[in-house]
Amino acid sequence: MIKAGENGNDRSVTQTVRAQLALRDLVLRGELNPGERVSELQMVERLGVSRTPVRMALVRLEEEGLLEAIPSGGFSVKTFSEKEVFEAIEIRGTLEGLAARLAAERGVSRTDLRNAADCLDAIDDVMRRNPADIDLLRYVELNARFHDILIGMADSQALARQLERVNALPFASPSALVPVQSRSPEMNYILSVAQDQHHCVLSAIERREGARAEAIMREHARIAHRNLERALTNQRDMDLVPGSVLIKRRIRA
């Protein structure tokens, strides 16, 4: 029964979102194995929703890169090579670098600069604690917020859409590999380097230094590269990587 104030279209959208979230959760938790075929009817039964929301959810997860269409019909769970994961992080760094350059060259409002600075002040407050007492959940939240503010500064919907697509891959988002570095004895140093890069890119944007802003954000993504390299050699660290069940690791000596 549709509630007052809710029309059929609203309900359909809600069901689609719920189906999408539930399906993504099945994929990321490994309940649907990499390479496994995922059919519409199978998911209707498993998720307990009608075919239309399931169909839309399958299409959206394909757009996000977590599923891929197969010639015989339906979809299969995407498997990622180590190379593809590194490339996804590199692409994010390239796109964020472009966003920083556009922001610097086009100029941003004092309000946007103040919002970004306030966010960095909040991260500084988190990091003033002893390493053992750092609230990583709060850090992840603020880190994601700063990156979102940065993308907004570019004022480019096309660029924002491409970044949204890359960040939909669970291991490629700005904070995806922070849990891995939390197990490193160098955690405080790595977080300090990342935060210094945040301050430097904001300064470059304010000074209208486009090339410098772009270079800083591309280098910033290298921290995630380093964290991934660490995780790939340690199963306990790998278990902390979002979507690690989708990554096909190469055999190491």
CYANA upper distance limits for C-alpha pairs under 8 A (distance plus 0.5 A):
  2 ILE  CA      6 GLU  CA      6.64
  2 ILE  CA      7 ASN  CA      7.27
  2 ILE  CA      8 GLY  CA      7.70
  2 ILE  CA     11 ARG  CA      8.02
  3 LYS  CA      7 ASN  CA      8.42
  6 GLU  CA     10 ASP  CA      6.58
  6 GLU  CA     11 ARG  CA      7.36
  7 ASN  CA     11 ARG  CA      6.95
  8 GLY  CA     12 SER  CA      6.68
  9 ASN  CA     13 VAL  CA      6.75
 10 ASP  CA     14 THR  CA      6.74
 11 ARG  CA     15 GLN  CA      6.66
 12 SER  CA     16 THR  CA      6.62
 12 SER  CA     53 PRO  CA      7.31
 13 VAL  CA     17 VAL  CA      6.71
 13 VAL  CA     53 PRO  CA      8.21
 14 THR  CA     18 ARG  CA      6.68
 15 GLN  CA     19 ALA  CA      6.52
 15 GLN  CA     49 VAL  CA      7.96
 15 GLN  CA     53 PRO  CA      6.37
 16 THR  CA     20 GLN  CA      6.50
 16 THR  CA     52 THR  CA      8.32
 16 THR  CA     53 PRO  CA      4.70
 16 THR  CA     54 VAL  CA      7.15
 16 THR  CA     56 MET  CA      6.91
 16 THR  CA     57 ALA  CA      6.46
 17 VAL  CA     21 LEU  CA      6.63
 17 VAL  CA     53 PRO  CA      8.36
 17 VAL  CA     57 ALA  CA      7.74
 18 ARG  CA     22 ALA  CA      6.58
 19 ALA  CA     23 LEU  CA      6.45
 19 ALA  CA     47 LEU  CA      7.42
 19 ALA  CA     49 VAL  CA      7.91
 19 ALA  CA     53 PRO  CA      6.87
 19 ALA  CA     54 VAL  CA      6.48
 19 ALA  CA     57 ALA  CA      6.43
 20 GLN  CA     24 ARG  CA      6.53
 20 GLN  CA     54 VAL  CA      7.96
 20 GLN  CA     56 MET  CA      8.41
 20 GLN  CA     57 ALA  CA      4.97
 20 GLN  CA     58 LEU  CA      7.76
 20 GLN  CA     60 ARG  CA      7.89
 20 GLN  CA     61 LEU  CA      7.72
 21 LEU  CA     25 ASP  CA      6.62
 22 ALA  CA     26 LEU  CA      6.87
 22 ALA  CA     47 LEU  CA      7.82
 23 LEU  CA     27 VAL  CA      6.89
 23 LEU  CA     47 LEU  CA      8.40
 23 LEU  CA     57 ALA  CA      7.94
 23 LEU  CA     58 LEU  CA      8.46
 24 ARG  CA     28 LEU  CA      6.62
 24 ARG  CA     61 LEU  CA      7.72
 24 ARG  CA     66 LEU  CA      8.41
 25 ASP  CA     29 ARG  CA      6.45
 26 LEU  CA     30 GLY  CA      6.73
 26 LEU  CA     31 GLU  CA      5.57
 26 LEU  CA     32 LEU  CA      6.37
 27 VAL  CA     31 GLU  CA      6.58
 27 VAL  CA     32 LEU  CA      5.65
 27 VAL  CA     33 ASN  CA      7.68
 27 VAL  CA     66 LEU  CA      8.21
 27 VAL  CA     77 VAL  CA      7.71
 27 VAL  CA    243 GLY  CA      8.45
 28 LEU  CA    242 PRO  CA      7.72
 28 LEU  CA    243 GLY  CA      5.39
 28 LEU  CA    244 SER  CA      8.28
 28 LEU  CA    245 VAL  CA      7.40
 28 LEU  CA    246 LEU  CA      7.99
 29 ARG  CA    243 GLY  CA      7.80
 29 ARG  CA    245 VAL  CA      7.80
 30 GLY  CA     34 PRO  CA      8.19
 30 GLY  CA    245 VAL  CA      6.33
 30 GLY  CA    246 LEU  CA      8.18
 32 LEU  CA     36 GLU  CA      6.93
 32 LEU  CA     77 VAL  CA      7.58
 33 ASN  CA     77 VAL  CA      7.20
 33 ASN  CA    245 VAL  CA      8.41
 33 ASN  CA    246 LEU  CA      8.32
 34 PRO  CA     76 SER  CA      8.10
 34 PRO  CA     77 VAL  CA      5.42
 34 PRO  CA     78 LYS  CA      6.29
 34 PRO  CA     79 THR  CA      5.75
 34 PRO  CA    245 VAL  CA      7.97
 34 PRO  CA    246 LEU  CA      6.19
 35 GLY  CA     76 SER  CA      5.95
 35 GLY  CA     77 VAL  CA      5.37
 35 GLY  CA     78 LYS  CA      6.51
 35 GLY  CA     79 THR  CA      6.78
 36 GLU  CA     76 SER  CA      5.73
 36 GLU  CA     77 VAL  CA      6.00
 37 ARG  CA     74 GLY  CA      7.69
 37 ARG  CA     75 PHE  CA      6.22
 37 ARG  CA     76 SER  CA      4.67
 37 ARG  CA     77 VAL  CA      7.13
 38 VAL  CA     42 GLN  CA      7.41
 38 VAL  CA     43 MET  CA      7.80
 38 VAL  CA     74 GLY  CA      6.76
 38 VAL  CA     75 PHE  CA      5.65
 38 VAL  CA     76 SER  CA      5.81
 38 VAL  CA     77 VAL  CA      7.61
 39 SER  CA     43 MET  CA      6.89
 39 SER  CA     74 GLY  CA      5.61
 39 SER  CA     75 PHE  CA      6.90
 40 GLU  CA     44 VAL  CA      6.72
 40 GLU  CA     51 ARG  CA      7.34
 40 GLU  CA     54 VAL  CA      6.93
 40 GLU  CA     55 ARG  CA      6.74
 40 GLU  CA     58 LEU  CA      8.27
 40 GLU  CA     74 GLY  CA      7.38
 41 LEU  CA     45 GLU  CA      6.93
 41 LEU  CA     51 ARG  CA      7.74
 42 GLN  CA     46 ARG  CA      6.75
 43 MET  CA     47 LEU  CA      6.14
 43 MET  CA     48 GLY  CA      8.29
 43 MET  CA     54 VAL  CA      7.21
 44 VAL  CA     48 GLY  CA      6.06
 44 VAL  CA     49 VAL  CA      5.95
 44 VAL  CA     50 SER  CA      6.42
 44 VAL  CA     51 ARG  CA      6.44
 44 VAL  CA     54 VAL  CA      6.88
 45 GLU  CA     49 VAL  CA      7.89
 49 VAL  CA     53 PRO  CA      7.55
 49 VAL  CA     54 VAL  CA      7.55
 50 SER  CA     54 VAL  CA      7.16
 51 ARG  CA     55 ARG  CA      6.43
 52 THR  CA     56 MET  CA      6.75
 53 PRO  CA     57 ALA  CA      6.54
 54 VAL  CA     58 LEU  CA      6.62
 55 ARG  CA     59 VAL  CA      6.86
 56 MET  CA     60 ARG  CA      6.67
 57 ALA  CA     61 LEU  CA      6.69
 58 LEU  CA     62 GLU  CA      6.75
 58 LEU  CA     67 LEU  CA      8.01
 58 LEU  CA     75 PHE  CA      8.11
 59 VAL  CA     63 GLU  CA      6.80
 60 ARG  CA     64 GLU  CA      6.72
 61 LEU  CA     65 GLY  CA      6.70
 61 LEU  CA     66 LEU  CA      5.97
 61 LEU  CA     67 LEU  CA      6.19
 62 GLU  CA     66 LEU  CA      6.24
 62 GLU  CA     67 LEU  CA      4.90
 62 GLU  CA     68 GLU  CA      5.91
 62 GLU  CA     69 ALA  CA      7.73
 63 GLU  CA     67 LEU  CA      8.35
 63 GLU  CA    165 ARG  CA      8.00
 64 GLU  CA    165 ARG  CA      6.07
 64 GLU  CA    166 VAL  CA      8.02
 64 GLU  CA    168 ALA  CA      6.14
 64 GLU  CA    169 LEU  CA      7.24
 65 GLY  CA     78 LYS  CA      7.68
 65 GLY  CA    165 ARG  CA      8.43
 65 GLY  CA    168 ALA  CA      8.26
 65 GLY  CA    169 LEU  CA      7.32
 66 LEU  CA     77 VAL  CA      6.80
 66 LEU  CA     78 LYS  CA      5.82
 66 LEU  CA    169 LEU  CA      7.60
 67 LEU  CA     75 PHE  CA      6.68
 67 LEU  CA     76 SER  CA      6.06
 67 LEU  CA     77 VAL  CA      5.15
 67 LEU  CA     78 LYS  CA      5.40
 68 GLU  CA     75 PHE  CA      5.91
 68 GLU  CA     76 SER  CA      5.98
 68 GLU  CA     77 VAL  CA      6.99
 68 GLU  CA     78 LYS  CA      6.41
 69 ALA  CA     73 GLY  CA      7.57
 69 ALA  CA     74 GLY  CA      6.55
 69 ALA  CA     75 PHE  CA      4.87
 69 ALA  CA     76 SER  CA      6.95
 70 ILE  CA     74 GLY  CA      6.57
 70 ILE  CA     75 PHE  CA      5.93
 70 ILE  CA     76 SER  CA      7.19
 78 LYS  CA    246 LEU  CA      7.40
 79 THR  CA    246 LEU  CA      5.63
 79 THR  CA    247 ILE  CA      6.53
 79 THR  CA    248 LYS  CA      7.13
 80 PHE  CA     84 GLU  CA      6.41
 80 PHE  CA     85 VAL  CA      7.11
 80 PHE  CA    246 LEU  CA      6.41
 80 PHE  CA    247 ILE  CA      5.24
 80 PHE  CA    248 LYS  CA      6.42
 81 SER  CA     85 VAL  CA      7.03
 81 SER  CA    247 ILE  CA      6.26
 81 SER  CA    248 LYS  CA      5.64
 81 SER  CA    249 ARG  CA      7.18
 82 GLU  CA     86 PHE  CA      6.85
 82 GLU  CA    247 ILE  CA      7.07
 82 GLU  CA    248 LYS  CA      7.12
 82 GLU  CA    249 ARG  CA      6.62
 82 GLU  CA    250 ARG  CA      7.90
 83 LYS  CA     87 GLU  CA      6.60
 84 GLU  CA     88 ALA  CA      6.59
 85 VAL  CA     89 ILE  CA      6.98
 85 VAL  CA    171 PHE  CA      7.81
 85 VAL  CA    172 ALA  CA      7.76
 85 VAL  CA    247 ILE  CA      8.29
 86 PHE  CA     90 GLU  CA      6.68
 86 PHE  CA    225 HIS  CA      7.08
 86 PHE  CA    228 LEU  CA      8.48
 87 GLU  CA     91 ILE  CA      6.51
 88 ALA  CA     92 ARG  CA      6.78
 88 ALA  CA    166 VAL  CA      7.19
 88 ALA  CA    172 ALA  CA      6.43
 89 ILE  CA     93 GLY  CA      6.80
 89 ILE  CA    171 PHE  CA      8.49
 89 ILE  CA    172 ALA  CA      5.56
 89 ILE  CA    173 SER  CA      8.17
 89 ILE  CA    221 ALA  CA      7.16
 89 ILE  CA    224 ALA  CA      7.65
 89 ILE  CA    225 HIS  CA      7.60
 90 GLU  CA     94 THR  CA      6.69
 90 GLU  CA    218 ARG  CA      8.23
 90 GLU  CA    221 ALA  CA      7.22
 90 GLU  CA    222 ARG  CA      8.31
 91 ILE  CA     95 LEU  CA      6.62
 91 ILE  CA    166 VAL  CA      8.12
 92 ARG  CA     96 GLU  CA      6.51
 92 ARG  CA    163 LEU  CA      7.09
 92 ARG  CA    166 VAL  CA      6.89
 92 ARG  CA    167 ASN  CA      7.97
 92 ARG  CA    172 ALA  CA      7.66
 92 ARG  CA    173 SER  CA      8.21
 92 ARG  CA    221 ALA  CA      7.93
 93 GLY  CA     97 GLY  CA      6.42
 93 GLY  CA    217 MET  CA      6.59
 93 GLY  CA    218 ARG  CA      5.08
 93 GLY  CA    219 GLU  CA      7.96
 93 GLY  CA    220 HIS  CA      7.62
 93 GLY  CA    221 ALA  CA      5.47
 93 GLY  CA    222 ARG  CA      8.49
 94 THR  CA     98 LEU  CA      6.74
 94 THR  CA    217 MET  CA      8.14
 94 THR  CA    218 ARG  CA      6.11
 95 LEU  CA     99 ALA  CA      6.71
 95 LEU  CA    159 LEU  CA      7.79
 95 LEU  CA    162 GLN  CA      8.45
 95 LEU  CA    163 LEU  CA      7.19
 96 GLU  CA    100 ALA  CA      6.68
 96 GLU  CA    150 LEU  CA      8.43
 96 GLU  CA    151 ILE  CA      7.48
 96 GLU  CA    163 LEU  CA      8.25
 96 GLU  CA    214 GLU  CA      8.03
 96 GLU  CA    217 MET  CA      6.62
 96 GLU  CA    218 ARG  CA      7.66
 97 GLY  CA    101 ARG  CA      6.72
 97 GLY  CA    213 ALA  CA      7.31
 97 GLY  CA    214 GLU  CA      4.42
 97 GLY  CA    215 ALA  CA      6.94
 97 GLY  CA    216 ILE  CA      7.74
 97 GLY  CA    217 MET  CA      5.27
 97 GLY  CA    218 ARG  CA      5.87
 98 LEU  CA    102 LEU  CA      6.62
 98 LEU  CA    214 GLU  CA      6.35
 99 ALA  CA    103 ALA  CA      6.60
 99 ALA  CA    150 LEU  CA      7.56
 99 ALA  CA    151 ILE  CA      6.23
 99 ALA  CA    153 MET  CA      7.95
 99 ALA  CA    154 ALA  CA      5.50
 99 ALA  CA    159 LEU  CA      7.87
 99 ALA  CA    214 GLU  CA      8.09
100 ALA  CA    104 ALA  CA      6.68
100 ALA  CA    150 LEU  CA      7.17
100 ALA  CA    151 ILE  CA      7.95
100 ALA  CA    153 MET  CA      8.19
100 ALA  CA    154 ALA  CA      7.13
100 ALA  CA    201 VAL  CA      7.91
100 ALA  CA    205 ILE  CA      7.26
100 ALA  CA    210 GLY  CA      7.48
100 ALA  CA    213 ALA  CA      5.96
100 ALA  CA    214 GLU  CA      5.98
100 ALA  CA    217 MET  CA      7.75
101 ARG  CA    105 GLU  CA      6.56
101 ARG  CA    154 ALA  CA      8.35
101 ARG  CA    205 ILE  CA      7.91
101 ARG  CA    209 GLU  CA      8.03
101 ARG  CA    210 GLY  CA      4.67
101 ARG  CA    211 ALA  CA      6.70
101 ARG  CA    212 ARG  CA      8.32
101 ARG  CA    213 ALA  CA      6.12
101 ARG  CA    214 GLU  CA      5.54
102 LEU  CA    106 ARG  CA      6.29
102 LEU  CA    107 GLY  CA      8.46
102 LEU  CA    154 ALA  CA      5.74
102 LEU  CA    210 GLY  CA      7.39
103 ALA  CA    107 GLY  CA      6.08
103 ALA  CA    108 VAL  CA      6.71
103 ALA  CA    150 LEU  CA      8.40
103 ALA  CA    153 MET  CA      5.78
103 ALA  CA    154 ALA  CA      4.85
103 ALA  CA    155 ASP  CA      7.96
103 ALA  CA    205 ILE  CA      6.81
103 ALA  CA    210 GLY  CA      8.16
104 ALA  CA    108 VAL  CA      7.74
104 ALA  CA    204 ALA  CA      7.49
104 ALA  CA    205 ILE  CA      4.63
104 ALA  CA    206 GLU  CA      7.09
104 ALA  CA    207 ARG  CA      7.76
104 ALA  CA    208 ARG  CA      4.85
104 ALA  CA    209 GLU  CA      6.37
104 ALA  CA    210 GLY  CA      5.45
104 ALA  CA    213 ALA  CA      7.69
105 GLU  CA    205 ILE  CA      8.28
105 GLU  CA    208 ARG  CA      6.09
105 GLU  CA    209 GLU  CA      7.61
105 GLU  CA    210 GLY  CA      6.04
106 ARG  CA    154 ALA  CA      8.29
106 ARG  CA    208 ARG  CA      8.50
107 GLY  CA    205 ILE  CA      8.02
107 GLY  CA    206 GLU  CA      8.04
107 GLY  CA    208 ARG  CA      7.23
108 VAL  CA    112 ASP  CA      6.98
108 VAL  CA    113 LEU  CA      7.53
108 VAL  CA    153 MET  CA      6.72
108 VAL  CA    206 GLU  CA      8.12
109 SER  CA    113 LEU  CA      6.92
110 ARG  CA    114 ARG  CA      6.51
111 THR  CA    115 ASN  CA      6.64
112 ASP  CA    116 ALA  CA      6.70
112 ASP  CA    149 ILE  CA      8.07
112 ASP  CA    153 MET  CA      7.52
113 LEU  CA    117 ALA  CA      6.59
113 LEU  CA    202 LEU  CA      8.13
113 LEU  CA    206 GLU  CA      7.90
114 ARG  CA    118 ASP  CA      6.51
115 ASN  CA    119 CYS  CA      6.75
115 ASN  CA    149 ILE  CA      8.32
116 ALA  CA    120 LEU  CA      6.85
116 ALA  CA    146 PHE  CA      6.70
116 ALA  CA    149 ILE  CA      6.91
116 ALA  CA    150 LEU  CA      8.13
116 ALA  CA    202 LEU  CA      8.10
117 ALA  CA    121 ASP  CA      6.64
117 ALA  CA    202 LEU  CA      8.29
118 ASP  CA    122 ALA  CA      6.80
119 CYS  CA    123 ILE  CA      6.93
119 CYS  CA    142 LEU  CA      7.04
119 CYS  CA    145 ARG  CA      7.91
119 CYS  CA    146 PHE  CA      6.74
120 LEU  CA    124 ASP  CA      6.63
120 LEU  CA    142 LEU  CA      8.44
120 LEU  CA    146 PHE  CA      7.82
120 LEU  CA    195 GLN  CA      8.26
120 LEU  CA    198 HIS  CA      7.96
120 LEU  CA    199 HIS  CA      7.75
121 ASP  CA    125 ASP  CA      6.80
122 ALA  CA    126 VAL  CA      6.98
122 ALA  CA    142 LEU  CA      7.92
123 ILE  CA    127 MET  CA      6.79
123 ILE  CA    139 TYR  CA      6.80
123 ILE  CA    142 LEU  CA      6.91
123 ILE  CA    143 ASN  CA      8.01
123 ILE  CA    195 GLN  CA      8.30
124 ASP  CA    128 ARG  CA      6.73
124 ASP  CA    195 GLN  CA      8.34
125 ASP  CA    129 ARG  CA      8.03
126 VAL  CA    134 ILE  CA      6.72
126 VAL  CA    135 ASP  CA      7.13
126 VAL  CA    138 ARG  CA      8.01
126 VAL  CA    139 TYR  CA      7.23
127 MET  CA    131 PRO  CA      8.16
127 MET  CA    134 ILE  CA      6.78
127 MET  CA    192 SER  CA      8.42
129 ARG  CA    133 ASP  CA      6.47
129 ARG  CA    134 ILE  CA      6.27
130 ASN  CA    134 ILE  CA      6.93
131 PRO  CA    187 MET  CA      8.26
131 PRO  CA    188 ASN  CA      6.53
135 ASP  CA    139 TYR  CA      6.78
136 LEU  CA    140 VAL  CA      6.50
136 LEU  CA    179 PRO  CA      8.37
137 LEU  CA    141 GLU  CA      6.74
138 ARG  CA    142 LEU  CA      6.70
139 TYR  CA    143 ASN  CA      6.38
140 VAL  CA    144 ALA  CA      6.60
140 VAL  CA    175 SER  CA      6.23
140 VAL  CA    178 VAL  CA      7.89
141 GLU  CA    145 ARG  CA      6.79
142 LEU  CA    146 PHE  CA      6.70
143 ASN  CA    147 HIS  CA      6.87
143 ASN  CA    174 PRO  CA      7.96
143 ASN  CA    175 SER  CA      7.31
144 ALA  CA    148 ASP  CA      6.67
144 ALA  CA    174 PRO  CA      6.98
144 ALA  CA    175 SER  CA      7.03
145 ARG  CA    149 ILE  CA      6.66
146 PHE  CA    150 LEU  CA      6.67
147 HIS  CA    151 ILE  CA      6.81
147 HIS  CA    174 PRO  CA      7.85
148 ASP  CA    152 GLY  CA      6.71
149 ILE  CA    153 MET  CA      6.75
150 LEU  CA    154 ALA  CA      7.47
151 ILE  CA    155 ASP  CA      7.86
151 ILE  CA    160 ALA  CA      7.01
152 GLY  CA    156 SER  CA      8.03
152 GLY  CA    160 ALA  CA      8.21
156 SER  CA    160 ALA  CA      6.67
157 GLN  CA    161 ARG  CA      6.62
158 ALA  CA    162 GLN  CA      7.00
159 LEU  CA    163 LEU  CA      6.77
160 ALA  CA    164 GLU  CA      6.56
161 ARG  CA    165 ARG  CA      6.80
162 GLN  CA    166 VAL  CA      6.93
163 LEU  CA    167 ASN  CA      6.46
164 GLU  CA    168 ALA  CA      6.60
165 ARG  CA    169 LEU  CA      7.88
166 VAL  CA    172 ALA  CA      7.16
166 VAL  CA    173 SER  CA      7.84
167 ASN  CA    172 ALA  CA      6.07
167 ASN  CA    173 SER  CA      4.94
167 ASN  CA    174 PRO  CA      8.16
168 ALA  CA    172 ALA  CA      8.11
168 ALA  CA    173 SER  CA      7.70
169 LEU  CA    173 SER  CA      7.45
169 LEU  CA    243 GLY  CA      8.46
170 PRO  CA    176 ALA  CA      7.07
170 PRO  CA    242 PRO  CA      5.82
170 PRO  CA    243 GLY  CA      6.14
171 PHE  CA    176 ALA  CA      5.79
171 PHE  CA    177 LEU  CA      7.43
171 PHE  CA    241 VAL  CA      6.92
171 PHE  CA    242 PRO  CA      5.87
171 PHE  CA    243 GLY  CA      6.71
171 PHE  CA    244 SER  CA      8.06
172 ALA  CA    176 ALA  CA      6.79
174 PRO  CA    221 ALA  CA      8.38
174 PRO  CA    224 ALA  CA      8.32
176 ALA  CA    241 VAL  CA      7.33
176 ALA  CA    242 PRO  CA      6.97
177 LEU  CA    181 GLN  CA      7.28
177 LEU  CA    224 ALA  CA      6.67
177 LEU  CA    227 ASN  CA      6.74
177 LEU  CA    228 LEU  CA      7.50
177 LEU  CA    240 LEU  CA      8.30
177 LEU  CA    241 VAL  CA      6.59
177 LEU  CA    242 PRO  CA      8.33
178 VAL  CA    182 SER  CA      6.79
178 VAL  CA    227 ASN  CA      8.34
179 PRO  CA    183 ARG  CA      7.62
179 PRO  CA    240 LEU  CA      6.65
179 PRO  CA    241 VAL  CA      7.92
180 VAL  CA    184 SER  CA      7.73
180 VAL  CA    227 ASN  CA      6.79
180 VAL  CA    228 LEU  CA      8.41
180 VAL  CA    230 ARG  CA      8.47
180 VAL  CA    231 ALA  CA      7.21
180 VAL  CA    237 ASP  CA      6.08
180 VAL  CA    238 MET  CA      8.14
180 VAL  CA    240 LEU  CA      6.57
180 VAL  CA    241 VAL  CA      7.41
181 GLN  CA    186 GLU  CA      8.20
181 GLN  CA    187 MET  CA      6.02
181 GLN  CA    190 ILE  CA      8.18
181 GLN  CA    227 ASN  CA      6.57
182 SER  CA    187 MET  CA      6.04
183 ARG  CA    187 MET  CA      7.59
183 ARG  CA    237 ASP  CA      8.07
186 GLU  CA    190 ILE  CA      6.63
187 MET  CA    191 LEU  CA      6.63
188 ASN  CA    192 SER  CA      6.57
189 TYR  CA    193 VAL  CA      6.74
190 ILE  CA    194 ALA  CA      6.73
190 ILE  CA    223 ILE  CA      8.20
191 LEU  CA    195 GLN  CA      6.58
192 SER  CA    196 ASP  CA      6.58
193 VAL  CA    197 GLN  CA      6.79
194 ALA  CA    198 HIS  CA      6.87
194 ALA  CA    220 HIS  CA      7.14
194 ALA  CA    223 ILE  CA      8.03
195 GLN  CA    199 HIS  CA      6.89
196 ASP  CA    200 CYS  CA      6.62
197 GLN  CA    201 VAL  CA      6.55
197 GLN  CA    216 ILE  CA      7.01
197 GLN  CA    217 MET  CA      8.11
197 GLN  CA    220 HIS  CA      7.12
198 HIS  CA    202 LEU  CA      6.82
199 HIS  CA    203 SER  CA      6.71
200 CYS  CA    204 ALA  CA      6.65
200 CYS  CA    213 ALA  CA      8.30
200 CYS  CA    216 ILE  CA      7.97
201 VAL  CA    205 ILE  CA      6.64
201 VAL  CA    212 ARG  CA      8.14
201 VAL  CA    213 ALA  CA      5.49
201 VAL  CA    214 GLU  CA      8.49
201 VAL  CA    216 ILE  CA      6.59
201 VAL  CA    217 MET  CA      7.53
202 LEU  CA    206 GLU  CA      6.71
202 LEU  CA    213 ALA  CA      8.20
203 SER  CA    207 ARG  CA      6.65
204 ALA  CA    208 ARG  CA      6.58
204 ALA  CA    209 GLU  CA      5.48
204 ALA  CA    210 GLY  CA      7.53
204 ALA  CA    212 ARG  CA      6.85
204 ALA  CA    213 ALA  CA      5.74
205 ILE  CA    209 GLU  CA      6.43
205 ILE  CA    210 GLY  CA      7.23
205 ILE  CA    213 ALA  CA      6.66
209 GLU  CA    213 ALA  CA      6.65
210 GLY  CA    214 GLU  CA      6.69
211 ALA  CA    215 ALA  CA      6.74
212 ARG  CA    216 ILE  CA      6.70
213 ALA  CA    217 MET  CA      7.00
214 GLU  CA    218 ARG  CA      6.82
215 ALA  CA    219 GLU  CA      6.67
216 ILE  CA    220 HIS  CA      6.48
217 MET  CA    221 ALA  CA      7.03
218 ARG  CA    222 ARG  CA      7.67
219 GLU  CA    223 ILE  CA      8.12
220 HIS  CA    224 ALA  CA      8.42
221 ALA  CA    225 HIS  CA      7.25
222 ARG  CA    226 ARG  CA      6.76
223 ILE  CA    227 ASN  CA      6.82
224 ALA  CA    228 LEU  CA      6.60
225 HIS  CA    229 GLU  CA      6.70
226 ARG  CA    230 ARG  CA      6.85
227 ASN  CA    231 ALA  CA      6.76
228 LEU  CA    232 LEU  CA      6.64
229 GLU  CA    233 THR  CA      7.42
230 ARG  CA    234 ASN  CA      7.31
230 ARG  CA    237 ASP  CA      8.03
231 ALA  CA    235 GLN  CA      7.41
231 ALA  CA    236 ARG  CA      8.26
231 ALA  CA    237 ASP  CA      5.25
231 ALA  CA    238 MET  CA      5.18
231 ALA  CA    241 VAL  CA      8.15
232 LEU  CA    237 ASP  CA      8.17
232 LEU  CA    238 MET  CA      6.58
232 LEU  CA    249 ARG  CA      7.87
233 THR  CA    238 MET  CA      8.44
234 ASN  CA    238 MET  CA      6.62
235 GLN  CA    239 ASP  CA      6.62
236 ARG  CA    240 LEU  CA      7.54
237 ASP  CA    241 VAL  CA      7.59
238 MET  CA    244 SER  CA      7.00
239 ASP  CA    244 SER  CA      7.07
240 LEU  CA    244 SER  CA      8.26
243 GLY  CA    247 ILE  CA      7.89
